[in-house]
Amino acid sequence: MCGILGARLGTEFLPKLEEGNLWIRALLPPTITLGAGMDTVARMRNVIKSYPPVRTVVSEQGRGDDGTDPDGSFVAEFFVPLKPRDEWPRGLTKEEMVRQMSQQLRREFVGVDFNFSQYIQDNIEEAVSGVKGENSVKIFGRDLAELERLSKTLKTEIATVPGVTNPGGFNLLGQPNLIIKIDRAKAARYGFSVADINSVVQAAIGGQEVTRVYEGEMNFALTVRFAPEYRRNIDAIRSDSRLRSRTTIPRRRPPISHWASSAT
């Protein structure tokens, strides 16, 4: 008997604790915005809620305002508490439900990666390795493009290993960035300072706090920025001419493209 038990030592460090819930993580395309992802996340909730053992579904998308989470608006997470086992359909196991749910979600949301875990298990795994997953491989280097290529190659190879389910990788690249490079010589001819240009660009595109609004003991930031039609794409930003100058005539204010170049 001791020999049989000894042969099994080391095969499992700790048995899984059944928490009675699911923690599902969805990785959407990295270019998706918070508003555009809301409809997709709502549809995912409806799919998950359609399974009889599911009590309810609570979702979160993106990250908080405290800046402690690197995830962007392309990450959605779902907390799924489950009903007691005696209320489940006869013969249905948790593993079978996860398999069916995973197949349906991947079929209806093509290109989205899903990972299934449990609430406490997910937090412990992230605290131990920094990765939301039972096993992880970390690649270090300075070239982000090469790291992205190796990550996708490794994900494809890992998916072929027997027993591996829901492989995924972190997106290092793919999010669009608007880069505005100021031509200092041209800006000086129009009477613009670099500091003024940066302040206007920040306020116009990203928004800038101008004052505080007080309501009893609560206070809120009042932020202003351009209307959506003046910042919805790069051409609208290039053609804008609302930056004032001490030397130019208001009716002849040049657009941004005259004194700065922009690229994504």
C-alpha positions in Angstrom: 0.0 0.0 0.0 2.8 2.4 0.9 4.5 1.7 -2.4 1.4 2.5 -4.4 0.9 5.8 -2.5 4.5 6.7 -2.8 4.4 6.2 -6.6 1.7 8.9 -6.8 3.6 11.5 -4.7 4.3 14.7 -6.6 1.6 14.2 -9.2 -0.5 17.0 -7.7 0.6 19.7 -5.4 -2.9 20.7 -4.2 -6.3 19.4 -5.2 -8.6 22.0 -6.7 -11.1 23.6 -4.4 -14.6 23.7 -5.8 -15.7 27.2 -5.2 -19.2 27.0 -6.7 -18.5 29.7 -9.3 -16.8 30.5 -12.6 -14.4 33.4 -13.3 -14.3 33.9 -17.1 -11.9 36.2 -18.8 -12.4 37.4 -22.4 -9.7 39.1 -24.5 -11.3 41.2 -27.2 -9.4 42.8 -30.2 -6.9 45.3 -28.7 -8.3 48.2 -30.9 -11.8 48.0 -29.4 -13.1 51.0 -27.4 -14.9 50.9 -24.1 -18.2 52.0 -25.7 -17.9 49.5 -28.6 -17.2 46.6 -26.3 -20.2 47.2 -24.1 -22.7 45.6 -26.6 -20.4 42.6 -27.1 -19.9 42.1 -23.3 -23.7 42.3 -22.9 -24.2 39.5 -25.5 -21.6 37.4 -23.7 -23.5 37.8 -20.5 -26.7 36.6 -22.1 -24.9 33.5 -23.5 -23.5 32.6 -20.1 -26.8 33.3 -18.3 -28.6 30.9 -20.6 -27.1 27.9 -18.9 -29.4 26.4 -16.2 -26.7 26.1 -13.4 -25.9 29.8 -13.6 -27.4 31.9 -10.9 -26.4 35.3 -12.3 -23.6 37.0 -14.2 -21.6 40.1 -13.2 -19.2 41.6 -15.7 -16.5 44.2 -15.8 -14.7 45.7 -18.7 -11.5 47.7 -18.9 -9.8 48.9 -15.7 -10.4 51.2 -12.8 -9.2 54.8 -12.5 -6.6 54.1 -9.8 -4.0 53.1 -12.5 -3.0 49.9 -10.7 -4.2 47.5 -13.5 -2.5 47.4 -16.8 -5.5 45.9 -18.6 -7.2 48.0 -21.3 -10.8 48.2 -22.6 -10.2 45.0 -24.6 -10.3 42.9 -21.4 -13.7 41.7 -20.0 -14.1 39.5 -16.9 -17.3 37.7 -15.7 -18.1 36.5 -12.2 -20.6 33.6 -12.5 -21.9 32.2 -9.2 -23.6 28.8 -9.7 -26.7 27.3 -8.2 -26.5 24.3 -5.7 -25.7 21.0 -7.5 -29.2 19.6 -6.7 -30.7 22.3 -8.9 -28.6 21.3 -12.0 -29.9 19.3 -14.9 -29.4 15.5 -14.3 -26.1 14.2 -15.5 -24.5 17.6 -16.2 -21.1 18.2 -14.6 -19.2 21.4 -14.3 -16.5 20.3 -16.7 -19.1 19.5 -19.3 -20.9 22.8 -18.8 -17.5 24.7 -19.2 -16.8 22.7 -22.4 -20.2 23.6 -23.9 -20.0 27.2 -22.8 -16.5 27.6 -24.2 -17.5 26.1 -27.6 -20.6 28.4 -27.8 -18.7 31.5 -26.9 -15.9 30.8 -29.3 -18.4 30.0 -32.0 -20.4 33.2 -31.5 -17.5 35.6 -30.8 -14.8 34.7 -33.4 -11.4 36.1 -32.6 -12.0 36.4 -28.8 -9.9 34.3 -26.4 -11.7 33.0 -23.3 -10.2 31.6 -20.1 -12.2 29.7 -17.4 -11.2 29.7 -13.8 -12.6 30.3 -10.3 -12.6 33.5 -8.4 -10.2 32.6 -5.5 -8.1 30.3 -7.8 -7.7 33.1 -10.3 -6.5 35.6 -7.7 -4.1 33.2 -6.2 -2.6 32.2 -9.5 -2.1 35.9 -10.4 -0.5 36.6 -7.0 1.9 33.7 -7.4 3.0 34.2 -11.0 1.6 37.5 -12.2 -0.4 35.6 -14.8 -4.1 34.6 -14.8 -3.6 30.9 -15.6 -2.5 27.6 -14.0 0.7 27.5 -16.0 2.6 30.3 -17.7 5.7 30.9 -19.9 7.4 34.2 -19.7 9.6 35.6 -22.5 12.0 38.5 -21.8 13.5 40.9 -24.3 13.6 44.5 -25.6 12.1 44.1 -29.1 8.3 44.2 -28.6 7.6 43.1 -32.1 9.8 40.0 -31.7 8.2 39.2 -28.3 4.8 39.4 -29.9 5.8 37.0 -32.7 7.3 34.6 -30.2 4.3 34.8 -28.0 1.9 33.8 -30.9 4.2 31.0 -32.0 4.4 29.6 -28.5 0.7 29.8 -28.0 0.2 27.8 -31.2 2.7 25.1 -30.1 1.2 24.9 -26.5 -2.3 24.4 -28.0 -1.1 21.1 -29.5 0.0 19.6 -26.1 -2.4 17.0 -24.8 -4.4 18.3 -21.8 -3.9 22.0 -22.4 -7.1 24.0 -22.7 -7.8 27.7 -23.3 -4.2 28.8 -24.1 -3.8 32.6 -24.4 -1.2 35.3 -24.6 -0.9 38.9 -23.5 -1.2 41.5 -26.3 1.9 43.7 -26.3 1.1 45.6 -29.5 -2.0 46.4 -31.5 -3.5 49.4 -29.7 -3.5 52.5 -31.9 -1.7 55.6 -30.8 -1.9 59.1 -32.3 1.5 60.7 -32.4 1.6 64.5 -33.1 5.2 65.8 -33.8 5.5 69.6 -33.6 7.6 71.4 -36.2 9.1 74.0 -33.9 10.3 76.2 -36.8 6.8 76.3 -38.4 5.1 76.8 -35.1 7.3 79.7 -34.3 6.4 81.4 -37.6 2.8 81.2 -36.6 3.5 82.5 -33.1 2.8 79.2 -31.3 4.8 77.9 -28.4 5.3 74.2 -27.9 3.7 74.3 -24.4 0.6 76.0 -25.8 0.3 73.4 -28.5 0.6 70.5 -26.1 -1.9 72.0 -23.8 -4.5 72.5 -26.5 -3.9 69.1 -28.0 -4.3 67.4 -24.6 -7.5 69.4 -23.9 -9.0 68.9 -27.4 -8.4 65.2 -27.7 -8.1 63.7 -24.3 -9.9 66.3 -22.2 -8.6 68.6 -19.5 -9.9 69.5 -16.0 -10.8 73.2 -15.8 -12.5 73.4 -12.4 -14.1 71.4 -9.6 -17.8 71.1 -9.0 -18.9 70.8 -5.3 -22.1 69.1 -4.2 -22.2 69.0 -0.4 -19.2 66.9 0.7 -18.7 65.5 -2.7 -16.7 67.2 -5.5 -16.2 66.2 -9.1 -13.8 67.3 -11.9 -15.3 69.4 -14.7 -13.6 68.3 -17.9 -13.8 69.9 -21.4 -12.8 68.7 -24.8 -13.7 69.0 -28.4 -17.0 67.7 -29.7 -16.8 64.2 -31.2 -17.1 65.4 -34.9 -13.8 67.3 -34.4 -11.8 64.4 -33.0 -13.4 61.2 -34.3 -10.5 60.4 -36.7 -7.1 61.6 -37.7 -8.2 63.7 -40.6 -10.6 65.7 -38.4 -7.8 66.5 -36.0 -5.4 67.4 -38.8 -7.8 69.9 -40.3 -8.7 71.6 -37.0 -7.8 75.3 -36.8 -8.9 76.3 -33.3 -5.5 77.0 -31.9 -5.2 80.7 -31.4 -2.1 82.8 -31.9 -1.1 86.3 -31.0 0.2 87.0 -34.5 -2.3 85.3 -36.8 -5.6 86.8 -37.9 -8.5 84.7 -36.5 -10.1 84.2 -39.9 -6.8 82.8 -41.3 -5.8 80.5 -38.5 -3.8 77.5 -40.0 -4.9 74.0 -39.3 -2.7 71.6 -37.2 -1.3 70.0 -40.3 0.5 73.2 -41.2 2.8 73.1 -38.1 2.7 69.5 -37.0 2.8 66.0 -38.5 0.7 63.2 -37.1 0.7 59.4 -37.5 -0.8 56.3 -35.9 
